[in-house]
Amino acid sequence: MGLAALALGLTLVVLGLGAVGAFQGFMERSNLDRGSAQLHYDRGLGYLEEGNYPLAVAEFEEAVRLNPTDTEAQRQLLRARTLVESQAPTSSEALDRAAELLYQGAQDLYGQGDFWGAIEKLEQLRRLAPQFSPTPSADLLFESYLAAAQAEVDLNDVPAALDHLAAALALRPEDEEAVEGQRRATLYLEAKGLWGQDWPGVVERLAEIYAQSSEYADVPQLLAEAHRQWGNILAEQEEWCQAEREFGLALDLSSDPGLRSQRDDAARRCRAEVPSMITPTPKP
């Protein structure tokens, strides 16, 4: 009963922390979106002053996408579109220049490791001038989505990585790296969804990821804890030999001394349950 209460308590703590983390993550993303929207709005105003109306449209469109409730950004977007439509015949030349600047900016950001900034500019380019260098810009956009996804996995933000992998696959549906990345991210999120409800299912999914990529997100820590939790349940059921195995697998991933004690205790109880295989020699 003590082990059961401890396991339940740990599970509730993990789930509680997960819920708090998810809420904090949502609030942080909302604040980031609003901050990014303001940045694009300010850029749009700058392009309006320069007379670069196509780029102003692209910036205001992004501002509205990030913050749809910003009525002033909507008003400026309408104004910029009107100016583009009424611009002199040289507008095509200005459009080509704006597209070139966006592409060059995306290349620079990608080279600096700012894959998200590169994606932002390339998506603006697709909206502004979809006919501009379609193959090179699509290739760079794909690579940016893939690189952003990997960076997000390294930051343990697997949901964001899954979104970027889906965007990459929309460009190249058969790409093996993107397909495999999507599969791993899906397994990870499935494991998190089963956390505290189906430990064997959690172990199965995390172990598959670990076998292919031992440093994927926080999989090593999660897998160690899942093995421990499954071992606790087996110990409650007095399945000592199986419990020993789970604690041992957890110990392979963690140096927690408590795990060693659990493994050793389960091993002792397992040996006590296994009948001797030696048949005594009858005395004459």
VEXNU-482573 format. One record per residue (C-alpha): residue number from 1; residue in three letters; chain; y, x, z. Coordinates in steps of 0.2 Angstrom, whole numbers. Each point is the difference from the previous one (the first is absolute). Layout:
% VEXNU-482573
{num NUM | residuo Ala | cadena A | Y Y | X X | Z Z}
...
This chain:
% VEXNU-482573
{num 1 | residuo Met | cadena A | Y 0 | X 0 | Z 0}
{num 2 | residuo Gly | cadena A | Y 12 | X 15 | Z 4}
{num 3 | residuo Leu | cadena A | Y -3 | X 7 | Z -17}
{num 4 | residuo Ala | cadena A | Y 2 | X -17 | Z -8}
{num 5 | residuo Ala | cadena A | Y 17 | X -2 | Z 9}
{num 6 | residuo Leu | cadena A | Y 5 | X 18 | Z -5}
{num 7 | residuo Ala | cadena A | Y -5 | X -3 | Z -18}
{num 8 | residuo Leu | cadena A | Y 10 | X -17 | Z -1}
{num 9 | residuo Gly | cadena A | Y 15 | X 8 | Z 8}
{num 10 | residuo Leu | cadena A | Y 0 | X 14 | Z -12}
{num 11 | residuo Thr | cadena A | Y -2 | X -11 | Z -15}
{num 12 | residuo Leu | cadena A | Y 14 | X -11 | Z 6}
{num 13 | residuo Val | cadena A | Y 12 | X 15 | Z 3}
{num 14 | residuo Val | cadena A | Y -4 | X 6 | Z -18}
{num 15 | residuo Leu | cadena A | Y 3 | X -17 | Z -7}
{num 16 | residuo Gly | cadena A | Y 16 | X -3 | Z 10}
{num 17 | residuo Leu | cadena A | Y 6 | X 17 | Z -5}
{num 18 | residuo Gly | cadena A | Y -4 | X -4 | Z -18}
{num 19 | residuo Ala | cadena A | Y 10 | X -16 | Z 1}
{num 20 | residuo Val | cadena A | Y 15 | X 8 | Z 7}
{num 21 | residuo Gly | cadena A | Y -1 | X 14 | Z -13}
{num 22 | residuo Ala | cadena A | Y -1 | X -13 | Z -14}
{num 23 | residuo Phe | cadena A | Y 15 | X -9 | Z 7}
{num 24 | residuo Gln | cadena A | Y 10 | X 16 | Z 2}
{num 25 | residuo Gly | cadena A | Y -5 | X 6 | Z -17}
{num 26 | residuo Phe | cadena A | Y 6 | X -17 | Z -8}
{num 27 | residuo Met | cadena A | Y 17 | X 2 | Z 9}
{num 28 | residuo Glu | cadena A | Y 2 | X 18 | Z -5}
{num 29 | residuo Arg | cadena A | Y -4 | X -5 | Z -18}
{num 30 | residuo Ser | cadena A | Y 12 | X -14 | Z 0}
{num 31 | residuo Asn | cadena A | Y 14 | X 11 | Z 7}
{num 32 | residuo Leu | cadena A | Y -4 | X 13 | Z -13}
{num 33 | residuo Asp | cadena A | Y 1 | X -13 | Z -14}
{num 34 | residuo Arg | cadena A | Y 17 | X -6 | Z 6}
{num 35 | residuo Gly | cadena A | Y 6 | X 18 | Z 1}
{num 36 | residuo Ser | cadena A | Y -7 | X 4 | Z -17}
{num 37 | residuo Ala | cadena A | Y 8 | X -16 | Z -7}
{num 38 | residuo Gln | cadena A | Y 17 | X 5 | Z 7}
{num 39 | residuo Leu | cadena A | Y -2 | X 17 | Z -8}
{num 40 | residuo His | cadena A | Y -4 | X -7 | Z -17}
{num 41 | residuo Tyr | cadena A | Y 15 | X -12 | Z 2}
{num 42 | residuo Asp | cadena A | Y 12 | X 14 | Z 3}
{num 43 | residuo Arg | cadena A | Y -7 | X 10 | Z -15}
{num 44 | residuo Gly | cadena A | Y 2 | X -16 | Z -11}
{num 45 | residuo Leu | cadena A | Y 18 | X -1 | Z 5}
{num 46 | residuo Gly | cadena A | Y 3 | X 18 | Z -4}
{num 47 | residuo Tyr | cadena A | Y -8 | X -3 | Z -18}
{num 48 | residuo Leu | cadena A | Y 11 | X -15 | Z -2}
{num 49 | residuo Glu | cadena A | Y 16 | X 11 | Z 3}
{num 50 | residuo Glu | cadena A | Y -7 | X 13 | Z -12}
{num 51 | residuo Gly | cadena A | Y -2 | X -13 | Z -13}
{num 52 | residuo Asn | cadena A | Y -19 | X 3 | Z -1}
{num 53 | residuo Tyr | cadena A | Y -5 | X -18 | Z 0}
{num 54 | residuo Pro | cadena A | Y -19 | X 2 | Z -4}
{num 55 | residuo Leu | cadena A | Y -3 | X 11 | Z 15}
{num 56 | residuo Ala | cadena A | Y 10 | X -11 | Z 11}
{num 57 | residuo Val | cadena A | Y -11 | X -15 | Z -5}
{num 58 | residuo Ala | cadena A | Y -15 | X 11 | Z 4}
{num 59 | residuo Glu | cadena A | Y 7 | X 4 | Z 17}
{num 60 | residuo Phe | cadena A | Y 5 | X -18 | Z 4}
{num 61 | residuo Glu | cadena A | Y -17 | X -6 | Z -5}
{num 62 | residuo Glu | cadena A | Y -9 | X 11 | Z 12}
{num 63 | residuo Ala | cadena A | Y 12 | X -4 | Z 14}
{num 64 | residuo Val | cadena A | Y -4 | X -19 | Z -3}
{num 65 | residuo Arg | cadena A | Y -18 | X 4 | Z -1}
{num 66 | residuo Leu | cadena A | Y 0 | X 9 | Z 17}
{num 67 | residuo Asn | cadena A | Y 12 | X -13 | Z 8}
{num 68 | residuo Pro | cadena A | Y -1 | X -17 | Z -9}
{num 69 | residuo Thr | cadena A | Y 12 | X -8 | Z 13}
{num 70 | residuo Asp | cadena A | Y 14 | X 12 | Z -5}
{num 71 | residuo Thr | cadena A | Y 12 | X -12 | Z -9}
{num 72 | residuo Glu | cadena A | Y 13 | X 13 | Z -4}
{num 73 | residuo Ala | cadena A | Y -13 | X 11 | Z -8}
{num 74 | residuo Gln | cadena A | Y -5 | X -15 | Z -11}
{num 75 | residuo Arg | cadena A | Y 18 | X -3 | Z -4}
{num 76 | residuo Gln | cadena A | Y 3 | X 18 | Z -6}
{num 77 | residuo Leu | cadena A | Y -17 | X -1 | Z -10}
{num 78 | residuo Leu | cadena A | Y 7 | X -15 | Z -9}
{num 79 | residuo Arg | cadena A | Y 16 | X 9 | Z -3}
{num 80 | residuo Ala | cadena A | Y -8 | X 16 | Z -6}
{num 81 | residuo Arg | cadena A | Y -11 | X -10 | Z -12}
{num 82 | residuo Thr | cadena A | Y 15 | X -9 | Z -7}
{num 83 | residuo Leu | cadena A | Y 8 | X 17 | Z -3}
{num 84 | residuo Val | cadena A | Y -15 | X 7 | Z -9}
{num 85 | residuo Glu | cadena A | Y 0 | X -15 | Z -12}
{num 86 | residuo Ser | cadena A | Y 18 | X 1 | Z -3}
{num 87 | residuo Gln | cadena A | Y 0 | X 19 | Z -3}
{num 88 | residuo Ala | cadena A | Y 6 | X 8 | Z -16}
{num 89 | residuo Pro | cadena A | Y -13 | X 4 | Z -13}
{num 90 | residuo Thr | cadena A | Y -2 | X 18 | Z 7}
{num 91 | residuo Ser | cadena A | Y -10 | X -9 | Z 14}
{num 92 | residuo Ser | cadena A | Y -17 | X 6 | Z -8}
{num 93 | residuo Glu | cadena A | Y 6 | X 18 | Z 2}
{num 94 | residuo Ala | cadena A | Y 5 | X -3 | Z 18}
{num 95 | residuo Leu | cadena A | Y -17 | X -8 | Z 3}
{num 96 | residuo Asp | cadena A | Y -9 | X 15 | Z -7}
{num 97 | residuo Arg | cadena A | Y 10 | X 12 | Z 11}
{num 98 | residuo Ala | cadena A | Y -3 | X -11 | Z 16}
{num 99 | residuo Ala | cadena A | Y -19 | X 0 | Z -4}
{num 100 | residuo Glu | cadena A | Y 0 | X 19 | Z -3}
{num 101 | residuo Leu | cadena A | Y 9 | X 3 | Z 17}
{num 102 | residuo Leu | cadena A | Y -13 | X -11 | Z 9}
{num 103 | residuo Tyr | cadena A | Y -15 | X 9 | Z -8}
{num 104 | residuo Gln | cadena A | Y 7 | X 17 | Z 4}
{num 105 | residuo Gly | cadena A | Y 4 | X -6 | Z 18}
{num 106 | residuo Ala | cadena A | Y -18 | X -6 | Z 2}
{num 107 | residuo Gln | cadena A | Y -7 | X 17 | Z -6}
{num 108 | residuo Asp | cadena A | Y 11 | X 9 | Z 13}
{num 109 | residuo Leu | cadena A | Y -5 | X -11 | Z 14}
{num 110 | residuo Tyr | cadena A | Y -19 | X 2 | Z -4}
{num 111 | residuo Gly | cadena A | Y 2 | X 18 | Z -1}
{num 112 | residuo Gln | cadena A | Y 8 | X 0 | Z 18}
{num 113 | residuo Gly | cadena A | Y -14 | X -11 | Z 7}
{num 114 | residuo Asp | cadena A | Y 10 | X -16 | Z 1}
{num 115 | residuo Phe | cadena A | Y -13 | X -10 | Z -10}
{num 116 | residuo Trp | cadena A | Y 8 | X -17 | Z 7}
{num 117 | residuo Gly | cadena A | Y 17 | X 5 | Z -7}
{num 118 | residuo Ala | cadena A | Y -8 | X 4 | Z -17}
{num 119 | residuo Ile | cadena A | Y -9 | X -17 | Z 0}
{num 120 | residuo Glu | cadena A | Y 16 | X -8 | Z 4}
{num 121 | residuo Lys | cadena A | Y 9 | X 8 | Z -15}
{num 122 | residuo Leu | cadena A | Y -14 | X -2 | Z -12}
{num 123 | residuo Glu | cadena A | Y -2 | X -19 | Z 4}
{num 124 | residuo Gln | cadena A | Y 19 | X -1 | Z -3}
{num 125 | residuo Leu | cadena A | Y -3 | X 8 | Z -16}
{num 126 | residuo Arg | cadena A | Y -13 | X -12 | Z -5}
{num 127 | residuo Arg | cadena A | Y 12 | X -15 | Z 3}
{num 128 | residuo Leu | cadena A | Y 15 | X 8 | Z -8}
{num 129 | residuo Ala | cadena A | Y -8 | X 8 | Z -15}
{num 130 | residuo Pro | cadena A | Y -19 | X -4 | Z -2}
{num 131 | residuo Gln | cadena A | Y 0 | X 8 | Z -17}
{num 132 | residuo Phe | cadena A | Y 6 | X 17 | Z 6}
{num 133 | residuo Ser | cadena A | Y -13 | X 14 | Z -1}
{num 134 | residuo Pro | cadena A | Y -14 | X -13 | Z 5}
{num 135 | residuo Thr | cadena A | Y -14 | X 13 | Z 1}
{num 136 | residuo Pro | cadena A | Y 8 | X 14 | Z 10}
{num 137 | residuo Ser | cadena A | Y 9 | X -12 | Z 12}
{num 138 | residuo Ala | cadena A | Y -16 | X -10 | Z 2}
{num 139 | residuo Asp | cadena A | Y -10 | X 16 | Z 3}
{num 140 | residuo Leu | cadena A | Y 13 | X 6 | Z 13}
{num 141 | residuo Leu | cadena A | Y 0 | X -17 | Z 8}
{num 142 | residuo Phe | cadena A | Y -19 | X 0 | Z 2}
{num 143 | residuo Glu | cadena A | Y 0 | X 17 | Z 8}
{num 144 | residuo Ser | cadena A | Y 14 | X -5 | Z 12}
{num 145 | residuo Tyr | cadena A | Y -10 | X -15 | Z 5}
{num 146 | residuo Leu | cadena A | Y -16 | X 10 | Z 3}
{num 147 | residuo Ala | cadena A | Y 10 | X 14 | Z 9}
{num 148 | residuo Ala | cadena A | Y 9 | X -13 | Z 11}
{num 149 | residuo Ala | cadena A | Y -17 | X -8 | Z 5}
{num 150 | residuo Gln | cadena A | Y -7 | X 17 | Z 5}
{num 151 | residuo Ala | cadena A | Y 15 | X 4 | Z 11}
{num 152 | residuo Glu | cadena A | Y -1 | X -17 | Z 8}
{num 153 | residuo Val | cadena A | Y -19 | X 2 | Z 4}
{num 154 | residuo Asp | cadena A | Y 5 | X 17 | Z 8}
{num 155 | residuo Leu | cadena A | Y 13 | X -10 | Z 11}
{num 156 | residuo Asn | cadena A | Y -14 | X -13 | Z 4}
{num 157 | residuo Asp | cadena A | Y 10 | X -14 | Z -9}
{num 158 | residuo Val | cadena A | Y -15 | X -6 | Z -10}
{num 159 | residuo Pro | cadena A | Y 7 | X -17 | Z -4}
{num 160 | residuo Ala | cadena A | Y 14 | X 8 | Z -9}
{num 161 | residuo Ala | cadena A | Y -12 | X 12 | Z -9}
{num 162 | residuo Leu | cadena A | Y -10 | X -15 | Z -6}
{num 163 | residuo Asp | cadena A | Y 15 | X -8 | Z -8}
{num 164 | residuo His | cadena A | Y 5 | X 16 | Z -9}
{num 165 | residuo Leu | cadena A | Y -18 | X 2 | Z -6}
{num 166 | residuo Ala | cadena A | Y 0 | X -18 | Z -7}
{num 167 | residuo Ala | cadena A | Y 16 | X 4 | Z -9}
{num 168 | residuo Ala | cadena A | Y -7 | X 16 | Z -7}
{num 169 | residuo Leu | cadena A | Y -16 | X -9 | Z -6}
{num 170 | residuo Ala | cadena A | Y 11 | X -13 | Z -9}
{num 171 | residuo Leu | cadena A | Y 6 | X 15 | Z -11}
{num 172 | residuo Arg | cadena A | Y -17 | X 8 | Z -1}
{num 173 | residuo Pro | cadena A | Y -14 | X -13 | Z 5}
{num 174 | residuo Glu | cadena A | Y -14 | X 13 | Z -4}
{num 175 | residuo Asp | cadena A | Y 6 | X 15 | Z 9}
{num 176 | residuo Glu | cadena A | Y -14 | X 7 | Z 11}
{num 177 | residuo Glu | cadena A | Y 12 | X 7 | Z 13}
{num 178 | residuo Ala | cadena A | Y 10 | X -16 | Z 2}
{num 179 | residuo Val | cadena A | Y -16 | X -11 | Z 1}
{num 180 | residuo Glu | cadena A | Y -8 | X 12 | Z 13}
{num 181 | residuo Gly | cadena A | Y 16 | X 0 | Z 10}
{num 182 | residuo Gln | cadena A | Y 1 | X -19 | Z 0}
{num 183 | residuo Arg | cadena A | Y -18 | X -1 | Z 5}
{num 184 | residuo Arg | cadena A | Y 2 | X 11 | Z 15}
{num 185 | residuo Ala | cadena A | Y 16 | X -9 | Z 5}
{num 186 | residuo Thr | cadena A | Y -9 | X -17 | Z -1}
{num 187 | residuo Leu | cadena A | Y -14 | X 7 | Z 11}
{num 188 | residuo Tyr | cadena A | Y 12 | X 7 | Z 13}
{num 189 | residuo Leu | cadena A | Y 9 | X -17 | Z 1}
{num 190 | residuo Glu | cadena A | Y -17 | X -9 | Z 1}
{num 191 | residuo Ala | cadena A | Y -5 | X 11 | Z 14}
{num 192 | residuo Lys | cadena A | Y 17 | X -4 | Z 10}
{num 193 | residuo Gly | cadena A | Y -3 | X -18 | Z -3}
{num 194 | residuo Leu | cadena A | Y -17 | X 1 | Z 8}
{num 195 | residuo Trp | cadena A | Y 6 | X 10 | Z 14}
{num 196 | residuo Gly | cadena A | Y -7 | X -7 | Z 17}
{num 197 | residuo Gln | cadena A | Y -11 | X -13 | Z -9}
{num 198 | residuo Asp | cadena A | Y -13 | X 9 | Z -10}
{num 199 | residuo Trp | cadena A | Y -2 | X 18 | Z 5}
{num 200 | residuo Pro | cadena A | Y -15 | X 4 | Z -11}
{num 201 | residuo Gly | cadena A | Y 11 | X -6 | Z -15}
{num 202 | residuo Val | cadena A | Y 15 | X 10 | Z 6}
{num 203 | residuo Val | cadena A | Y -11 | X 16 | Z 1}
{num 204 | residuo Glu | cadena A | Y -8 | X -3 | Z -17}
{num 205 | residuo Arg | cadena A | Y 17 | X -1 | Z -9}
{num 206 | residuo Leu | cadena A | Y 8 | X 14 | Z 9}
{num 207 | residuo Ala | cadena A | Y -15 | X 11 | Z -2}
{num 208 | residuo Glu | cadena A | Y 0 | X -3 | Z -18}
{num 209 | residuo Ile | cadena A | Y 18 | X 6 | Z -1}
{num 210 | residuo Tyr | cadena A | Y -3 | X 15 | Z 11}
{num 211 | residuo Ala | cadena A | Y -14 | X 6 | Z -11}
{num 212 | residuo Gln | cadena A | Y 11 | X 1 | Z -15}
{num 213 | residuo Ser | cadena A | Y 16 | X 5 | Z 8}
{num 214 | residuo Ser | cadena A | Y -1 | X 6 | Z 18}
{num 215 | residuo Glu | cadena A | Y 19 | X 1 | Z 2}
{num 216 | residuo Tyr | cadena A | Y 4 | X -18 | Z -6}
{num 217 | residuo Ala | cadena A | Y 14 | X -7 | Z 11}
{num 218 | residuo Asp | cadena A | Y -6 | X -2 | Z 18}
{num 219 | residuo Val | cadena A | Y -18 | X -3 | Z -5}
{num 220 | residuo Pro | cadena A | Y -8 | X 14 | Z 11}
{num 221 | residuo Gln | cadena A | Y 8 | X -7 | Z 16}
{num 222 | residuo Leu | cadena A | Y -4 | X -18 | Z -5}
{num 223 | residuo Leu | cadena A | Y -18 | X 4 | Z -4}
{num 224 | residuo Ala | cadena A | Y -3 | X 9 | Z 16}
{num 225 | residuo Glu | cadena A | Y 7 | X -15 | Z 10}
{num 226 | residuo Ala | cadena A | Y -11 | X -12 | Z -10}
{num 227 | residuo His | cadena A | Y -15 | X 10 | Z 3}
{num 228 | residuo Arg | cadena A | Y 4 | X 0 | Z 19}
{num 229 | residuo Gln | cadena A | Y 3 | X -18 | Z 0}
{num 230 | residuo Trp | cadena A | Y -16 | X -4 | Z -9}
{num 231 | residuo Gly | cadena A | Y -9 | X 12 | Z 12}
{num 232 | residuo Asn | cadena A | Y 7 | X -9 | Z 15}
{num 233 | residuo Ile | cadena A | Y -7 | X -17 | Z -6}
{num 234 | residuo Leu | cadena A | Y -17 | X 8 | Z -3}
{num 235 | residuo Ala | cadena A | Y 1 | X 7 | Z 17}
{num 236 | residuo Glu | cadena A | Y 3 | X -17 | Z 8}
{num 237 | residuo Gln | cadena A | Y -15 | X -6 | Z -10}
{num 238 | residuo Glu | cadena A | Y -10 | X 15 | Z 7}
{num 239 | residuo Glu | cadena A | Y -3 | X 6 | Z -17}
{num 240 | residuo Trp | cadena A | Y 1 | X 17 | Z 6}
{num 241 | residuo Cys | cadena A | Y -7 | X 10 | Z -14}
{num 242 | residuo Gln | cadena A | Y 12 | X -8 | Z -13}
{num 243 | residuo Ala | cadena A | Y 14 | X 1 | Z 13}
{num 244 | residuo Glu | cadena A | Y -3 | X 19 | Z 1}
{num 245 | residuo Arg | cadena A | Y 1 | X 1 | Z -19}
{num 246 | residuo Glu | cadena A | Y 17 | X -9 | Z -1}
{num 247 | residuo Phe | cadena A | Y 7 | X 11 | Z 14}
{num 248 | residuo Gly | cadena A | Y -6 | X 15 | Z -8}
{num 249 | residuo Leu | cadena A | Y 8 | X -4 | Z -17}
{num 250 | residuo Ala | cadena A | Y 16 | X -4 | Z 10}
{num 251 | residuo Leu | cadena A | Y -1 | X 17 | Z 8}
{num 252 | residuo Asp | cadena A | Y -1 | X 8 | Z -17}
{num 253 | residuo Leu | cadena A | Y 17 | X -6 | Z -3}
{num 254 | residuo Ser | cadena A | Y 8 | X 1 | Z 17}
{num 255 | residuo Ser | cadena A | Y 0 | X 13 | Z 14}
{num 256 | residuo Asp | cadena A | Y 3 | X -14 | Z 13}
{num 257 | residuo Pro | cadena A | Y -10 | X 6 | Z 16}
{num 258 | residuo Gly | cadena A | Y -4 | X -18 | Z 4}
{num 259 | residuo Leu | cadena A | Y -9 | X -2 | Z -16}
{num 260 | residuo Arg | cadena A | Y -11 | X 14 | Z 5}
{num 261 | residuo Ser | cadena A | Y -4 | X -8 | Z 16}
{num 262 | residuo Gln | cadena A | Y -5 | X -16 | Z -8}
{num 263 | residuo Arg | cadena A | Y -10 | X 8 | Z -13}
{num 264 | residuo Asp | cadena A | Y -10 | X 10 | Z 13}
{num 265 | residuo Asp | cadena A | Y -3 | X -15 | Z 11}
{num 266 | residuo Ala | cadena A | Y -6 | X -10 | Z -15}
{num 267 | residuo Ala | cadena A | Y -12 | X 15 | Z -5}
{num 268 | residuo Arg | cadena A | Y -7 | X 0 | Z 18}
{num 269 | residuo Arg | cadena A | Y -3 | X -18 | Z 0}
{num 270 | residuo Cys | cadena A | Y -8 | X 1 | Z -18}
{num 271 | residuo Arg | cadena A | Y -12 | X 13 | Z 5}
{num 272 | residuo Ala | cadena A | Y -5 | X -10 | Z 16}
{num 273 | residuo Glu | cadena A | Y -4 | X -15 | Z -11}
{num 274 | residuo Val | cadena A | Y -10 | X 10 | Z -13}
{num 275 | residuo Pro | cadena A | Y -19 | X 1 | Z 5}
{num 276 | residuo Ser | cadena A | Y -8 | X 17 | Z 0}
{num 277 | residuo Met | cadena A | Y -9 | X 4 | Z -17}
{num 278 | residuo Ile | cadena A | Y -12 | X 12 | Z 9}
{num 279 | residuo Thr | cadena A | Y -17 | X -8 | Z 4}
{num 280 | residuo Pro | cadena A | Y -7 | X 7 | Z 16}
{num 281 | residuo Thr | cadena A | Y -17 | X 9 | Z -3}
{num 282 | residuo Pro | cadena A | Y -14 | X -9 | Z 10}
{num 283 | residuo Lys | cadena A | Y -7 | X 11 | Z 14}
{num 284 | residuo Pro | cadena A | Y -19 | X 3 | Z -1}
